[in-house]
Amino acid sequence: MTVHPALMTLRPALVTLPLALYCLGTPPVQDPDSLAALERTIAAQTKTIAASEARLTRLEKYLSAQAAAESAFVEATQAARKAGFVAGINPASREILISAWAARATARNTGLPTALPKASTRD
């Protein structure tokens, strides 16, 4: 079998190509100083993540408490309306006031998730 002359010139490249690809896939050897620096960075980021998760937990508790308070406020405005709060000297102004309170309380609860996700835990 005769080999085309162009393939003969490509032969060294075809032989070294798999070796080059294998070398590109192997991770470089790291010196201990850079490895220690990476470990310090990971430790610092782990602390930052833990602090962020703790802050998120506090914010979730705060938002849950605010949502409960606003729901109670809406119920209180409805109870005040049923009890006759809007009757009196100027019932229109009281109706406006109680409607505004109820609208504000409802708006504050709009967009809050019904079930907040749990913060992830680290092993």
Buried (B, 14 or more C-beta within 10 A) or exposed (E): EEEEEEEEEEEEEEEEEEEEEEEEEEEEEEEEEEEEEEEEEEEEEEEEEEEEBEEBEEEBEEBEEEBEEBBEBBEBBEEBBEEEBBEEEEEEEBBEBBEEBBEEBBEBBEEEEEEBEEBEEEE
